[in-house]
Amino acid sequence: MTLKDLRTSAGKTAEQIAAQLNIARSTYSNYEQGIRTIDIRLIIPLAELFDCSEREIIEAQINSYQSARLNSRQARQRNCKAK
């Protein structure tokens, strides 16, 4: 499960989560996309917002990061084949 999965399961938008955490939507979006690591001070508030454990937040962040790396690798392979 990724951060986006947790958010959509909670029925929230990225804008709503960012506002509740008092961070920019782009920052939260970077967390979901695996571009940026979650600020450690936000793990507990995120767990509370998504009604899950802190461990699940950390695992979701790892899954988001791994998904981003896989997508990047697949895009590079497509670009190489296209040449």
Secondary structure, 3 states (H helix, E strand, C coil): CCHHHHHHHCCCCHHHHHHHHCCCHHHHHHHHCCCCCCCHHHHHHHHHHHCCCHHHHHHHHHHHHHHHHHHHHHHHHHHHHHC
